[in-house]
Amino acid sequence: MADVYFANLRARSHHESKVQKIRRLFDAAGFAEVIRPGDLAAIKLHAGERGCDTYVHPVFARQVVDKVKERRAHPFITDTGTLYAGSRADAVRHTVTAIEHGFDYAVVGAPVIVADGLRGGYWGEVAIDASHFRSVRIAGNILDADSMIVLSHVKGHDLAGFGGAIKNLAMGCAPPSGKAEQHAGRPLLESENCIGCGRCTQVCPQAAMTIVDGRAQFNPEHCVGCGDCMRSCEAGAIEFDWTTEIRPFLERLCEYALGAVRGKSGRVGYINFLLNITPDCDCVPWSDAAIVPDIGILASTDPVAIDHASLDLVNSELGFARTLLAENFAPGEDKFKGVWDYTDGRYQIAYAARIGLGDASYRLIEV
């Protein structure tokens, strides 16, 4: 059973502020043992797609940076390039977006270094010998780092069910080619429903969708399975076969997370922020209304336990009306499944534990 430390959001003095709670969580979770003097320490986070505003606050990241510096280590803020076309598709635009979102040295006290190089080509193979992958592709600067603190905004996700520490490791530590390996699924095009608007051709990063004679056509050889075409289709002409694709996707996700921490035993810490719990990943260029109230902040050295605790805490809340949440409003019901009914975040937890990424059982300790 893994220890997960929890700070609620009540505060009546500066000693109880969120920034002070982050610093206390860092100490309580034993991150002083994770970070050693002289380490090049990665602070892994998601800087948010341009238009999104619910990513982890830079002031919160600064508290972790300062605690790492107290250990006489050398922190850097990091993330990897995206599979889809957007404001973080290469290191130049990614760095600009991060700065626009407040991840500037003057604010966070550490440089932003995109972990997979200028165009996603800096990565290494990590052997894991799992069911889907013998080895996985992990960004070079993640591999090069001596230690890592993973800051995750817990929120929904249309494929993974929800995103927390596991997804941050899996997608966030992989170059675009590794992200493509994880997705791997292919959409189904119902051409009779297509209205020929061309939105799918505009968002597809690999030109797998084209318009011929007023209807979309799909080239599966070019597809990387990112799902952008499906999300853009207002006519509902593009779907995935969720009955067969979801569980293999979640398994591939967990196996990549395992590769991201391979070789760093005892050198990775996790902080999950249960704030602005939106239906979508921070990869989308918007932030929809939160589906439950803000809850608190968690810290642990176990990614599976912290995600399991996060999921349980979200589900313990009463869901908000007038949001994307369509069902499962009552405390105890699965909120993310109330948004994305075809996927199941709990399978992510179960499979990650099965392959040895961490312990699904946890003890919640309030600090």
N, C-alpha and C positions, 0 to 999 in steps of 0.2 A: 504494500500500500504506500502510495506516494503522498507527501505533504504538499498541500496547496494553500498558500497564504492569501487572505482576502481582506481588503480594506473597503468598507462601505463609503458612501458619499456624504454622510453627515459631518458638518463642521460648524463649530461655534467660536473658533479662534484660529490664528495663523498656524498654530501647531497642528491643526487638523486639516489643513488645506490639502488639495490633491497633490501638489508638488512635494509636500512633506510626507504624505502617505506613500508616494512612489519611492522616496528615499528610505523610508522604514521597511517597505516591502523588499527592496534590494538587500537590505541587511538581514531581515528575517529569513529570507529564502536561501541565504548562504552564498550569495553571488560573490562575496569576497574570496571564496575558494575557487570560483569559476574563473575569475580574472586574476592573473598573476603579474607582478611587476615586470615591465618590459614588453608585455603582450602587445601585438597589433590586434586590436579587439574590434570586430565587426559589430555595429549596432544595426541589425537587420530590421528594416521597416518598409512600409508601403507609402510612398510619398503622395499617392493619389493621382488619378488622371485629371488633366485640366478640366475644370467644371465640377469636380467632386470637392466637397468641403468637410467630409467627416473622417478623414484619415487621422492617425494619432497626432495630437497637437505637438508642434515643435518645442513648446515650452516643457512638455512632459518628456520629450526625448532629451532635452538639455539636462534634466535631473539625472538620467542614466549616464549621460556623457560625463557629468561632473563626478559621479560616484566611481566611474571607471578610472578617471584621472586621479582620484584619491588613492587608487591602488597603484599609482605610478605606471599605468599602462597608457596606450596610445589609441584612442577610439577613432573610428571613422563610420559615417553614416553610409549605408549601402542598400542597393536593390539591383534588380536585373532588368534587361530590356524585355519588351512585350512581344508576344506572338502576333498580335493584331496591330493594324496601323493606328497610330494615335500620338499623343504628346510625349510618350516615353519609348518610342520605337528604336531610338539609338541613344548613345551616351550623351550626345550634345543636347538634344531636345529633352532628354530625361533630366539632366542636370539643371537646365533652365526651368523646367516645371517644378523640380524640387525647391529651387530657390524662390520661385514665385509663390510656393506654398509655405514659405517660412523656414525652409531647411538651409539657411545661410549660416556661414561661420559665426557671424555676429550674434545670431540667435541660439544656435545649438552648440557652438563651441567645438565643432569638429568638421572636417572636410567631408563633402559628398563624393564618394568614389563608386561609380557604377561597376558592379562586380564582374560583368562578363565582357568588358571591353567596348570598343567604339561601336561595333556593329553586331555584338553578340557572339563573337568568334573566340573569346578567351574562356575556355572551359577545360575540364579534365574528366576522364572516365574514373568512376568510383565503383569498385566491385561490390555487389551486394548479394548475388546468387539467390534471387527471390523468384516468385512464380512467373511474373511477367518480364522481369529484367535480370540478366546476369550482371549488368553494370548500368550505371546511370550517368548522365552528363551534368556536372555541377560547376557553377561559375568559378573561374580561377581565383578571384580575390576572396571568395568564401573558403575555398580550399587553402589558400595561403594564410588566412587569418589564424592566429593562435587560439582565439576564444571568440565567443559570440553571445550577444544578448539579443533575443528576438522579441520585438515589440509588435503585437498584433491587435488590430482593431477587429473585434468579433462582430460579425454581420452575416447576413444571408448570402447564398450563392446558388444560382440556378442549376448548376451541375453537382457541386459538392454538398449541397444541402445547407452548409454553413462554412464560413471561413474563420479559422483561428490560427493557432500555432502550427498545426500540421500543414495546413494549406500554405501558410507563409513560408515554411521550410520547402515544401515541394515545388510550388510554382515560383516562389520568390527567390529561390536559390538556383534555379535552372536557367540556362540560356534559352532563347527562343526555340532552338532545335529540341531541347529537353522538354519544354512546354508542349511542343507538338507531339512528342512521344507519349506524353501523359494523356492528351486529349484523344487522339487516334480514332475516335468515333467518326462516322460519316452521316450527314443529314439525308433525309428522304424528301425529295421534291415532288409535290403533287401539282404538276403543271396545269391541270385543269382549273386550279384555284388561283393561279398566278394572274395578276392584273398588269404585268409588264412595267411596273413603276421604276425598276432598276436600282432600288435601294440596296439590294443584296450585292450587286456588282460594285457599288461604291464602297461598301465596307469590307469586302473580302480581301484579306491581305495577300492572297496567292492567285487572284484572278481565276478562281475555280468556278465562278458564276458569270455567265454571259447572257445577253438578251438576243434571241433569234426569233424573227417573225413575231415580235411582240410578247414573247414569253421567255421566262428564265430557262436556261439550260445549265446543267451541272456536270462538271468534269471531275470525277472522283480522284483522278490521279494527281490533281493539284491541291486537293483539299487537305487541310491540317486539322480539321475538327474543332476549330475554335468556337463555333456556334454564333459568330457575329451575324451571319446571314439570317439565321432563325430569329434572332432578337430584332432585326431590322424589318422583318416581313410583317406588314400590317394586315395582309390578306390571309395569313395563317397557312401559306402554301409550303412552308418548310418546317419540318419537324425532325426530331431524332427518335429512334426506336428505343424509348426509355426502358422498356422491359428487358432489353438485352445489353444496353450500353452503360447504364449507370454504375452497376457494381464493379465491372472491370475498370471503369474510369477511376472509381474511388480506390481500388486496389493499386492501380498504377500511381495515383497520387501519394498514397502512403509509402510505397516503395521508394519513390523519389525523396520523400522526407527522410527516410532511413539513410539514403545515400548522402543527404546534406549534412548529417551529423556524424557519419562514419569517420572514425579517427579522432573525434573530439569528445571522447567519453569524459564526463565530469567537467567539461569546458564550455557548456552551453546553458544559459539561463533564459527563462521565458516570462514575459509580462503580457497579460491579456487585458485589454481595456473594454469593459462592458459599458460603453458610452455610445450614444448615437447608433443604436442597433438597427441598422437599415436593412431592407430586403436584399440589396444588391452588393456586389463586391465594389471596392473603391476603384476598380478598373473602369467603371462606367463614368462617363462625363457628366454625371448629375448625382444628387444625393436625395433619395426619396425620404418620406416621413418615417421616423422610427416606429417599429412595431410593438415595442414594450418600453417601459421607463428605463432611464439610466440606472445601473445597478451598482457598479463599483469596479475595482481593479484587482487582478489576481497575479500572483507570482509563484513560480515553481521551477525546479530543475527537470521536470518531467513533462514533455509536450502532450502526451496522451491524457495524463491526469488533469492538466490545466484545461484542456479542451473539454474533457468530460464534465468537470466542475462548471465551466462556463456554460455549457449546454444545459445542465441541470438548473442553473441559476436563471437563465433566460426563460426556461419553460416553467419555472415556479411563479413567474409574474402573470398578471392579468394583461392580456393583449389590448392594444389600442384599437378603437373603432376608427373608421374613415382613413384606413391605411391599406396597403396592399395585402395585409393579412385578411384572408377570406374565411377562415375557420380556425378552430383550436384556440379560442380566446381565453378559455378558463385556465386558472393556475394548474400546473401539472400536465397540460396538453402540449404537444410538440409545436412550437410557434413557427419554426422554419418550415416544417411540413405543411403548416397552414398557409404558407406562401407558395412553396414549390412542392406540390403534392406528389410528384413523380420521383422524388429523390429522398434519401434518408441519411442524415448526418450521423446517426448512431452507428451505421455500418462502417463509416470512416473510423470511429473510435475502436470498434471491435476488431477490424482488420489491422489497424496500426498496433494494437496490443498483441495480436496473434503473431506478427512478424518481428516482435521484439523492440519496437520503437519506444515503448514505455509501458506504464502500468495503468490499466483502465480504472482500478480502484484507487480511491483517494480519501484523505482526511482533510477537511476544510478547517483552517485555523485562522480566526479573525485577529487582525493586528490593529 
